[in-house]
Amino acid sequence: MQDYLNHIFDEVDPNIHLDEEQKQVVVEDGDMLVIAGAGSGKTTTMVAKVKYLIEVKKVNPEDILMISYTNKATEELIDRIKKDFHLPIDILTFHKLGLKMIKKYKNISISTDNYLFLEKVIKQMRKTNKWRFQFYARKYCKRKDISKLVLLSENFIKNYKMKGKPNIDDMMLSKFWKFFFKTLIEEYEEYMKKQDKIDFEDMVLEATTLIKEGKVEFSYRYVIVDEYQDISMDRFLLLQALKEKFFYHLIVVGDDWQSIFGFSGSEIKLFTSFSHYFPNSNMLKITSTYRNSQELIDIAGKFVMKNQLQIKKQLRSSKHLDYPIIFVPYRRKNNKKLFEILEYISTLRDFSTVFLLGRYHKDFNISDYSFLSQKENKIFCPQFPNLNIEFLTVHSSKGLGADEVILLNVNSGTYGFPTNKKTDSILKTVESIDVSYPYAEERRLFYVALTRTKNHVFILYSKNSGSPFVKELKNDYKDKLLFF
């Protein structure tokens, strides 16, 4: 078996090798949670697992399903697994899986925009409850303009469904808002039913209902879920319903340290408490990182593990770099300092990829930097043609890496890092907000930002309003940081 595992990728790329932890994941059977650290070869491990199941365990490829979260992520897996390695398994998003189940049972169409219907219902409700609207909903209504209230309602319904439709009476809402959303959702669902339509979130919820009613066939023996740290309650309930009705091996892969999508429904407890929900499961870890230096992951790991509820792990790397984190304070604007950083990076090697990362899109405006030009997503600096520069938000950089990373505007404030932007009090009742530790999700997001680099992270911050994360790193690691 060792010989097979040592040469599992020889036909495609003999330079790809599995470490001992990856091999353990490949041969382990049964339900399992695989915790894969940043840059640890997660996709390589999943490919090897599928290859092993087909070639050694003689599992029919039609009996293996891989699930990811977005169309983009699914396309990347298809390119890697089907095109590069010629492994003909099904690779779907949760929503495409749900839709596939629903369409076998009934004819429906997908509704992508229900704004006008919601607007019509809200206008009618406002007519019959005028004084209550004037008092309770005045923040969202400006005379005849109810657009803010319609947008609030759209977001509420979306998040309410991703949370698996909890009982509205149990929510921390006033009597008016309970009445409002119960009435609105009832009207909305009746309308959708009459039109034989479902919305995006219904693809998962309706499929779960059909599974529970015994109206779904499911022949897969192995289900592999990628990026499981992003699991939301509705997706979890679908997996759980399948488990109760059918026998299959559930293999979920992810990293709780990189759980950063609470605003779109992900609930970290579904990851960290996996063994509670699936009692006979194993937990395996992949801890060798092939992206970051040991010095960087030591700092980043201790930073994120200050939250005691994060799963403990010690990442290992064969790469070493004495000062991977470089602080770059500025007084008023960061443009001069950014130019100096790019100039320095251009001297490090013949060619370098560079990520400019911001907490928000507004952290980067090309017009603020006279030495840069932009074409689509690519940024050019004529003085340094050996740099391939790209701006990304930290959220969109997840899963990616660059030779060098520059964090922009790591400051305190409403749109700082960590953000102090307040969530709407009504939407708060249907959003998954991690309160296990101060700035819990923002801390994980900062960890993601730090671990995008293969070499250095340059942290740009204002001398007058630096982020509390900057102050924390200064206090904890003053002998391991450089100042630019």
N, C-alpha and C positions, 0 to 999 in steps of 0.2 A: 504493500500500500504506500509506503514511504516513497518508493521509486516512482509510482504513478503520480503522487502529489508533487514530487520534485520536478516532474516534467510535464505537468498538466497543460501548460500553455506553449509547449515547444513548437507545435504546428503553426501557431499564429505569431508568437513573439517569444523566443527562448530567453529573452532578457527579463521576463516577468517571473518572479519567484514568490512563493508564499512563505510567510514566517510561521512559526509553530502555533501561534494563536489563531492565525487564519486557517491553518490545516485542521485545527480542532473544530472550528465552526463548520468546515466543509464536511467532516465525517460524523459530527454529532447528529443524533436523530431526535425526533419529538418536537414539542413546542419549545421555542427559545426566544429570549431577548438577547440580541447581539449589540453590545455597546461599542461603537466604533469611534475612536477619537478623531479629531480634525486631521486630515491628511494621512489617514492610516490605511488607505487602500480598500475602502468599503465596497466600492463597485467591483473591484477585482475579486474580492471575497465572494460576493453574490454570484458573479459569473462562474467562479470555480465551484460553488455549491450546486448550481444548476447543471454544470458539466458532469460533476460527480454523480448526481442523482440519475442522469440519463445514461452515462457510460458504465458506471459501476453498479448502481442499485437497479438498473434496467427499468427505470420509471419512464412511462410513455410521456413524451413532451407535452401531449395534450392534457396531461394530468397535473401540469405545473402552471401556476398563475403568479405573475409578479404584478404588484400594485404600486403605483407612485401617485404623487399629489397633483402635478400639473402636466399639461400637454407637453410643455418643453422638456420636463424631466423624463417623461415617458418616451419621447422621441430620442433623447440621448441614450436611454437604456436600450431601445430598439436598435439604434446604430451599433452599440457595443455588443449586445448579446445576439441579435439576429444577423446583422450584417457582417460584423467582424468575426464572430465565433460560430455562426451558422447553427444556433440553437433555437429551434422553431417553437418557442413557448408563447403563451398569451401574455402580453404586457399592456395593462389598462390603467386608467385612473379609476378612483373609487366611483366617480360619477358615470363613467362609461360602463363600468361593471353593473352599476345599478340600473342604468338605462337598458342595457342588454337583457337584464332579468325582466324588467317591466314590459318591454316590447314583445317578449315571448308570450305574455299573458293578455295584454290589451293594447289597442291602438291609441297612442297619445301623441301630442305635439309639444314642443318645448316653447314656453313663453319666456322671452328675454327682456321684455320691457312692460311693466304693469303700472307705470307711473300714472297714466291717464285714468285707469280704473280706480286706483287708490285716491287720486285727486277728487274724482266724482263722489266716492263714498264719504270722504272727509268733508266735502262741501255740504252734503246732505246732513251729516251728523252735526255739523256746525250750525245749520239752520234750526235744527230741532233742540239744540242745547247751547243756544247763543251765549247766555251769561256764564255758563260753566267754561266755555272755550275762552271767553274774554278774560276770565280770572286765572284759569290754570294753564292755558296754552298761549298766553299772550307773547311769551318769549319766541314762539315759532310762527306767530301770525301777525302780519302787518296789514291792517285793514282787510282788503280783499286778497292780499297775497298770502297764500298758504304753502308756498313752495318749500320753505324750511321744514314745515310739519310733514309734508309728503316725503321729503328726503329722510327725515328722522324715522318715519314709519317704514320706509323701504329697508333701512339699515336695521331697524329693530326686528322686523320679520325675518330677515336673512340670518341674523345672529341667534334669534329665538329658535329657528329651525336647526342651526348648527349645534345648538345645545341640546337637541333632541326633544324639542317642544316641552319644556318644563311647565308646571302648573303656574299660570300667571297669578293666581290668588296667593301663591307662596312668595312672590317677588316683593322686594322692598319698593313698592310703588304706591302712590296715593290712590284713593278710591276712584278718582276721575281717570287716571291713566290706566288702571286695571279695566275699568269699564270701556275706555277708548280702544285699547288694544284687543280685548276679547271680542268686542263688536266688529272691529275692523278685520281681524283675522278670520272670524266666522264668515263675514261677507266675502272676503277674498278667496277663501277655500271653496265656498259654494260656487262662486263665479268660475273658478278654475275647473271644478268638477263638471259643471254644465258645458264648458267649452272643450272638455276632454284634453285639458292642458296640464302640464306640470312646470314648475320653475326649476332652476338649477339645483337648489337644495333638496327639492322633492325627489330628485333622481336617487338619492341615497335613502331618504326616509320612506318613500313608497316601496322601494325594493325590500327594505327591512320589514315592513308590514306584510308583504307577500311571503317572505321567508317564514315569518312567524305563523302565517295562516297555512303553511304547507303547500304553497302554490308555485314554488320555485324548484327547479332541478339544479343540482350542483355536483359536478363530477370531479372536481379538482382534488387531488390528494395532498398537494403541497401548495401553500400560499405564502409568498414572500412579500412583505411590506417594506418598502424603502422609506427612509426619512420618518420613521415612526414617532420621533419627538414632536412632529407636527400634527399628531392625531387629535381630531376634534370628537366631541361626544357622539355626533350623528354617525361618523365613520366607525367609531368604536362599537356602537350598538349594532351596526351591520355585521361586523366581524363576530361579535358575541352571539347574535341570532344564528349566524351560520354554524358556529361552534355547537350550539344547542341542538341543531337539527341534523348536522352532517359530521362525519369524521374526516378530519384533515389535519395535517401538521402545519402549525402556524409559526412562521419564522419572521420576526420583526427586527429591523436594523435601524439604528439611529444613535443619537448622542444627546442626552438631556442637557449637557452644557451648551448645546446649540439650539435650544427650544426658544424661538424668538418671534413666534407668530400668534401670541395670545390675542391680539387685536382681530385676528381672523378666525378665532374659534379654537385654536389648539389648547389642550389642557395637559400640563406637564405631569400631573398626578397619574394620568392614564399610562404614562411611560414609566415613571419611577415606582409605581405600584403594580407593575405588570404581573408579578407572581401572585398578587392578591386576586386579580381578575382571572388569571389562568394558572391555577394552583400547581399543576404538575409540570410546570415549565422550568427550564434551566436559564441561567444568566451567564453569558460568555462575554469576554472583553477582548478588543483588539487595541493594543496600546502602543504599538510602534508607529511613529509618525514619520513620513518620508518627505514632509514639506518643511517643518519648522526646526530650528536649532533646539538643543536641549535647554539652553539658557532661556530661550523665549518661552517654551512651554512650561518650564518650572515657574516662571513669574505668572503667566496667564492662567495656569492650572490652580495655583494657590489663590489667585485673585477670585476666580469663579467659585472655588470651594469654600470661600468664607460663608456662603450659604450652606449650612449643615445638611440641608435636605437634598442637595445635589449628590448624585451617586459618586462615591470616592473612586478615583483611579489615578494611577501614576503613569503618565505618558513617557515614552522613551524615544530617543533619537540618536543616530550615529553622527549627526551634524553638530558642529560646535561653533559658536560665535560669541566673543566676549561681551559685546555690548549691542544686543539686537534691538533694544528700544532706545530711541533718541528723542529727547524733548527739545522742541523748538518754540520758545516763547516769542511773542511779537507784541508791539505796543498798540498800534491803531489798526493797521491792515496787514494781512498775511502775504500780500503779493510779492514783496521783495524777498521774504524768507522762502517762499515757494520756489522762486527762481534760483536761489542759492542751493536749495536741496536738489533740484533737478540738475543743476550744474555739477554738484558733487556726485550724484548717482551716475551721470554720464561718464565719469572717470573710472568707475568700478569695473566695467567689463565692456566688451565690444558692442554688445546689444543687451538691453534690459527692458523687461515689461514693468510698467508702473501703474498701480491703482491709486487714484485719488478717491478717498472714501469720505462720505458725509453721512451724518445721521439723517439729514433731510435733503431733498433735491435742491432746496434753496441754499445749501451750503456751498454750491459752486455755480458761479455765473461767469461764462467765458469772457464777457465784456469787462470784467474786473481785472483781467490779466492781459495786458497789451502784448506780452511775449508769446501768447498761445493763440492758436486758431483751431477751429473745430469743424469736422465734417462727419455728420451723423454722430455715432457714439465715439468716434476716434478723435483724439486731441493731438495736435502737432505743435512742436516747439522747434522752429527753424534753426535755432542755435544749437540744438542737441538732436540731430537726426537719428541717433542711435537709440532713442527712447521711444517705446511704444506705450503711449499714455492713454488711460481710460478713466472716466469718472463713473462711479457707481454709488448708490446708497449702500450702507452696510447690509441691509436686508437682501438686496439683490446680488451682493457679492458672495453670499453663502454658497459653499461648494466650489468656489473658484480660488485661484491663487495667482500671485505675481512675484517677480523677483524682488520688488521693493514696494512698500505700501506707505502712503502719506495720509494720515487722518487729519481732515480739515476741521477747524473751529471746534476743538474739544473744550467747550466752555460751559459755564453754568447758565441757567436761564430757561425761559419757556421752550425755546427751540434749541436747547443745548444738548449736551451728551454727558450725563443722562438727561432726557427730556423732562421738563416740568409742565408740559402741556396737559391740561385737565381734560379728562374724558367727560362727555356729556352725562349728567347724573342719571338720565333715563336709560341711555345706552349702556351705562355701567352695569345695569341689572342683567344684561344678556351678554356681556363680554367676559372673557376669562382673564381675570387680573390676578397675577401671582403676588400675594402679600406675605409670602413666607420669609422675606428678608427685604430690607430697604432697597428699592430699585432692582428687585430680583431679575426681571426680564431684561432691563437695561444693562445689568451686569453681564448677563449671558451674551447680549448683543455686542458689548465691548470686547468680550472674549473672542467672538467671531471676528471682529475687526482686527484684533491683534494677530490672529492665527491665519490671516490670508497671505502672509508674507513667507517667502522662502529665505529671506535674509533679514532686512531691517524694517522696523516700523518707525516712521517719523511722526511725532505727535505735535501738531501745531495748535497752540492755545494762547489766549490773551493773558498778558501779565496781570491784568486787572480783574479778570473774571474767569479764571481757569476752572475747569470741571472738578467736582469733588473726586472723580476718579483719578485725575492728574495728581491732586494732593495726596490721595491714598498711595499711589505708586511711589511718589517722592518720599513719603514717610517710611514705607515698607522696604524699598529697594534702592535707597539713595546711593549705595556703593556699586550698584549694578546698572546704573543709567548714565547715559552721556547727555550733555547739553550742547546744542548746535549753535 
